[in-house]
Amino acid sequence: MLPLIPVQGMWVVGSNSVYSLLLFFVGLLYLFLCITRKSVVSGVLAAVAGNAALWAFWHESSWSFSNRPQLWMIPPALSVLLAAQINRKRLSANQLTAIRYACATIIYMSSTGEMFLQLMTPTGQADMLRPMILASLSVAGIMAGIMLRIRAFLYLGASFLFLSIITMVWHATRIVQHTWPWWAFGIGLGLMILVMFGIFEKKRSELTELVDRMRQWEK
């Protein structure tokens, strides 16, 4: 517990040192102890100190939670998700599934929340950045779900990818000040559904086997 003494002491003596930098080095020390001693407690403390250092840096940079929720929420959620994946043998199937869904939901909802916070800004072109970030996170989640064979990542990633596409179409409608992007999106979606039904009818057995294999994936 010695590394925590300067962390607490800064509040007592009123030091002018950079608090985020101190927490960062404390996290590095606990990470070193975790690797050398293979200590789970040190690993947890390293993750806590690292996220606290990042939060302190956001605060020092005047990036508030209300304006940038995904900067504050995504790193802790990723830390918990990684810790659960590393220690998955120690957790039950229901516990692991609950952690995965909760962390993935926090990641996507924080990005979605920031996206909707910026919906009413006057510059429509700048708003396109948030849906693209959400789409990138969703695609990353889908790819992780396929590679790791985890249905939670695949389902949530696909759902929020669809939401990000709808939001981008809405922004495109604002920019061009016309409804033709909605018509193009609807026609494209309808054609895609027809193509999917055609592929399903043509390769029913292969797709059925694929669905059966996906049911065997982890939740």
C-alpha positions as CSV (number, residue, x, y, z in Angstrom):
1,M,0.0,0.0,0.0
2,L,3.0,2.3,0.1
3,P,2.5,3.7,-3.4
4,L,-0.9,5.1,-2.3
5,I,0.7,7.3,0.4
6,P,1.8,10.1,-2.1
7,V,-1.5,9.8,-3.9
8,Q,-3.3,10.7,-0.6
9,G,-0.6,13.0,0.6
10,M,-1.0,15.4,-2.3
11,W,-4.5,16.3,-0.9
12,V,-3.0,16.9,2.6
13,V,0.1,19.0,1.9
14,G,-1.4,20.8,-1.2
15,S,1.4,19.9,-3.6
16,N,1.6,21.5,-7.0
17,S,2.7,18.3,-8.7
18,V,0.7,16.9,-11.6
19,Y,-1.8,14.5,-10.1
20,S,-2.4,12.5,-13.3
21,L,1.3,11.9,-13.7
22,L,1.7,10.7,-10.2
23,L,-1.2,8.3,-10.6
24,F,0.3,7.1,-13.9
25,F,3.6,6.1,-12.3
26,V,1.7,4.5,-9.4
27,G,-0.1,2.4,-12.1
28,L,3.2,1.5,-13.7
29,L,4.6,0.3,-10.3
30,Y,1.5,-1.9,-9.7
31,L,1.7,-3.2,-13.2
32,F,5.4,-4.2,-12.6
33,L,4.4,-5.9,-9.4
34,C,1.6,-7.7,-11.2
35,I,4.0,-9.1,-13.8
36,T,6.8,-10.0,-11.5
37,R,4.8,-11.5,-8.7
38,K,1.8,-12.6,-10.8
39,S,-0.5,-10.8,-8.3
40,V,-4.1,-10.4,-9.2
41,V,-4.5,-7.6,-6.5
42,S,-1.7,-5.7,-8.0
43,G,-3.2,-6.0,-11.5
44,V,-6.5,-4.6,-10.2
45,L,-4.7,-1.7,-8.5
46,A,-2.8,-1.0,-11.7
47,A,-6.0,-0.8,-13.7
48,V,-7.7,1.4,-11.1
49,A,-4.6,3.7,-10.9
50,G,-4.4,3.9,-14.7
51,N,-8.0,4.8,-15.2
52,A,-7.8,7.3,-12.3
53,A,-4.7,8.9,-14.0
54,L,-6.7,9.1,-17.2
55,W,-9.7,10.7,-15.5
56,A,-7.4,13.2,-13.7
57,F,-5.8,14.1,-17.1
58,W,-9.3,14.7,-18.6
59,H,-10.1,16.9,-15.6
60,E,-6.9,18.8,-15.9
61,S,-7.6,19.3,-19.6
62,S,-11.1,20.7,-18.9
63,W,-12.8,17.8,-20.7
64,S,-15.9,17.3,-18.6
65,F,-18.0,14.1,-18.4
66,S,-21.1,15.9,-19.7
67,N,-19.3,16.9,-22.9
68,R,-17.1,13.8,-23.5
69,P,-18.7,10.8,-21.8
70,Q,-17.0,8.2,-24.0
71,L,-13.5,9.4,-22.9
72,W,-14.5,8.8,-19.3
73,M,-16.5,5.6,-19.7
74,I,-14.8,3.6,-22.4
75,P,-11.4,3.0,-20.7
76,P,-12.8,1.6,-17.4
77,A,-15.3,-0.6,-19.4
78,L,-12.4,-1.9,-21.5
79,S,-10.3,-2.6,-18.4
80,V,-13.1,-4.6,-16.8
81,L,-13.8,-6.4,-20.1
82,L,-10.1,-7.3,-20.4
83,A,-9.9,-8.4,-16.8
84,A,-13.0,-10.7,-17.2
85,Q,-11.5,-12.2,-20.4
86,I,-8.2,-12.9,-18.7
87,N,-9.9,-14.5,-15.7
88,R,-12.8,-16.1,-17.5
89,K,-11.9,-19.5,-16.1
90,R,-12.6,-18.2,-12.6
91,L,-16.0,-16.9,-13.5
92,S,-19.2,-18.7,-14.2
93,A,-20.8,-18.6,-17.6
94,N,-23.6,-16.3,-16.4
95,Q,-21.2,-13.9,-14.6
96,L,-19.0,-13.7,-17.7
97,T,-22.0,-13.1,-20.0
98,A,-23.3,-10.4,-17.7
99,I,-19.9,-8.6,-17.5
100,R,-19.5,-8.7,-21.3
101,Y,-23.0,-7.3,-22.0
102,A,-22.7,-4.6,-19.3
103,C,-19.2,-3.4,-20.5
104,A,-20.1,-3.5,-24.2
105,T,-23.3,-1.6,-23.4
106,I,-21.4,1.0,-21.5
107,I,-19.0,1.5,-24.3
108,Y,-21.7,1.9,-27.0
109,M,-24.1,3.9,-24.8
110,S,-21.4,6.4,-23.9
111,S,-20.5,6.9,-27.5
112,T,-24.2,7.1,-28.4
113,G,-24.8,9.6,-25.6
114,E,-22.1,11.9,-26.8
115,M,-23.4,11.6,-30.3
116,F,-26.9,12.7,-29.3
117,L,-25.5,15.5,-27.1
118,Q,-24.0,17.0,-30.3
119,L,-27.1,16.5,-32.5
120,M,-28.2,20.1,-32.1
121,T,-24.9,21.8,-32.9
122,P,-25.2,24.3,-35.7
123,T,-22.4,22.8,-37.9
124,G,-23.8,19.6,-39.4
125,Q,-20.5,18.5,-40.9
126,A,-18.8,18.4,-37.5
127,D,-21.6,16.1,-36.2
128,M,-20.6,13.4,-38.6
129,L,-17.6,12.6,-36.5
130,R,-19.6,11.1,-33.6
131,P,-21.6,8.6,-35.7
132,M,-18.4,7.6,-37.5
133,I,-16.8,6.9,-34.1
134,L,-19.8,4.8,-33.0
135,A,-19.7,3.0,-36.3
136,S,-15.9,2.3,-35.8
137,L,-16.5,1.0,-32.3
138,S,-19.4,-1.2,-33.6
139,V,-17.3,-2.7,-36.4
140,A,-14.5,-3.4,-33.9
141,G,-17.0,-5.1,-31.6
142,I,-18.4,-7.2,-34.5
143,M,-14.8,-8.2,-35.5
144,A,-14.0,-9.1,-31.9
145,G,-17.2,-11.2,-31.6
146,I,-16.3,-13.1,-34.8
147,M,-12.7,-13.7,-33.8
148,L,-13.4,-14.6,-30.2
149,R,-16.7,-16.3,-31.1
150,I,-18.7,-14.3,-28.5
151,R,-22.3,-13.6,-29.4
152,A,-22.6,-10.6,-27.1
153,F,-20.1,-8.5,-29.0
154,L,-21.6,-9.5,-32.3
155,Y,-25.2,-8.7,-31.4
156,L,-24.5,-5.4,-29.7
157,G,-22.0,-4.3,-32.4
158,A,-24.5,-5.0,-35.2
159,S,-27.3,-3.2,-33.3
160,F,-25.3,0.0,-32.7
161,L,-23.8,-0.1,-36.2
162,F,-27.3,0.2,-37.6
163,L,-28.0,3.1,-35.2
164,S,-24.9,4.9,-36.3
165,I,-25.9,4.4,-40.0
166,I,-29.3,5.9,-39.4
167,T,-27.8,8.8,-37.6
168,M,-25.4,9.5,-40.5
169,V,-28.3,9.4,-42.9
170,W,-30.1,11.9,-40.7
171,H,-27.1,14.2,-40.7
172,A,-26.8,13.9,-44.5
173,T,-30.4,15.0,-44.7
174,R,-29.6,18.1,-42.6
175,I,-26.5,18.9,-44.7
176,V,-28.2,18.6,-48.1
177,Q,-31.5,19.9,-46.8
178,H,-33.5,17.3,-48.7
179,T,-35.1,14.0,-48.0
180,W,-33.4,12.0,-50.8
181,P,-30.8,10.4,-48.4
182,W,-33.7,8.7,-46.6
183,W,-35.1,7.5,-49.9
184,A,-31.7,6.2,-50.9
185,F,-31.3,4.5,-47.5
186,G,-34.7,2.9,-47.7
187,I,-34.2,1.6,-51.2
188,G,-30.7,0.3,-50.4
189,L,-32.0,-1.5,-47.3
190,G,-34.8,-3.1,-49.2
191,L,-32.5,-4.3,-51.9
192,M,-30.1,-5.7,-49.3
193,I,-33.0,-7.6,-47.6
194,L,-34.1,-9.1,-51.0
195,V,-30.5,-10.1,-51.7
196,M,-30.2,-11.7,-48.3
197,F,-33.4,-13.7,-48.8
198,G,-32.1,-14.8,-52.2
199,I,-28.8,-16.0,-50.8
200,F,-30.7,-17.7,-47.9
201,E,-32.9,-19.6,-50.4
202,K,-29.9,-20.5,-52.6
203,K,-27.6,-21.6,-49.8
204,R,-30.0,-22.7,-47.1
205,S,-28.0,-25.6,-45.8
206,E,-24.7,-23.7,-45.5
207,L,-26.4,-20.8,-43.7
208,T,-28.3,-23.2,-41.4
209,E,-25.0,-24.8,-40.4
210,L,-23.5,-21.4,-39.8
211,V,-26.3,-20.5,-37.5
212,D,-25.9,-23.8,-35.6
213,R,-22.2,-23.1,-35.2
214,M,-23.0,-19.6,-33.9
215,R,-25.3,-21.0,-31.3
216,Q,-22.3,-22.9,-29.9
217,W,-20.3,-19.6,-29.4
218,E,-19.9,-18.1,-26.0
219,K,-22.7,-15.8,-24.9
